[in-house]
């Protein structure tokens, strides 16, 4: 193990996270925040202090994720026992591409059950409360975890590396797609079209509105990418479809003049 590897991991994970979160934040919270405000799911912006808290805990999460990578990929007593492989032809191109949907299903399943576990009253304040301080989440909330929760979230990498063959590019590409969807889930705006939540495909897909409700009300809507487990176990909120249609049916009335020097004026 080396400090150089660890610092490179922090740079790789952090650069991707802060790039996508920053783009989303600039578009919806700075540049076009007046234009899109009527589409804001909760109809208000977080405080500046909320953004700073989310960024701080996101950085801690990135450091923890990087530490897990350091152990899995460079520790002499761990790395040789993982399922990591270097030559794609060892398992073929068919497996290489089929591994991605498998990883999404595995991650969604892992997330759903660990997420529900962290909502247990004896665990919540130690693991998950920090994330739920973002009652009205922004893109910066995507990685805003308590260090204990960050360890739990990083556990999916351990699951991958000891269960299914993982090419060195699998994790790079998968977690790139993950962070994009995670930022969308905490965006505070809905990008899917009207009627999506009731569609044959859309009813199984997690949305920004779905996850925003989880942050706002603390109960229900525990999924990450999909809604399979929420629907199977009856944990999807009864008002989810109604809220989705309400948000997507809004029309602009008048442009709201929000001072550029402060976001707090838009907070109820």
Secondary structure, DSSP 8 states (H G I E B T S, - for coil): --HHHHHHHHHHHHHHHHHHHHHHHIIIIIITHHHHGGG-SSSS---HHHHHHHHHHHHHHHHHHHHHHHHHHH-TTTGGGS-EES-GGGTHHHHHHHHHHHHHHHHHHHHHHHHHHHTSTTTHHHHTHHHHT-TT--GGGGG---HHHHHHHHHHHHHHHTTS-EEHHHHHHHHHHHHHHHHHHTSSS--S-TTGGGSTTGGGB--HHHHHHHHHHSSS---SSB-HHHHHTT-S-TTHHHHHHHHHT----S-----TT-SGGG--
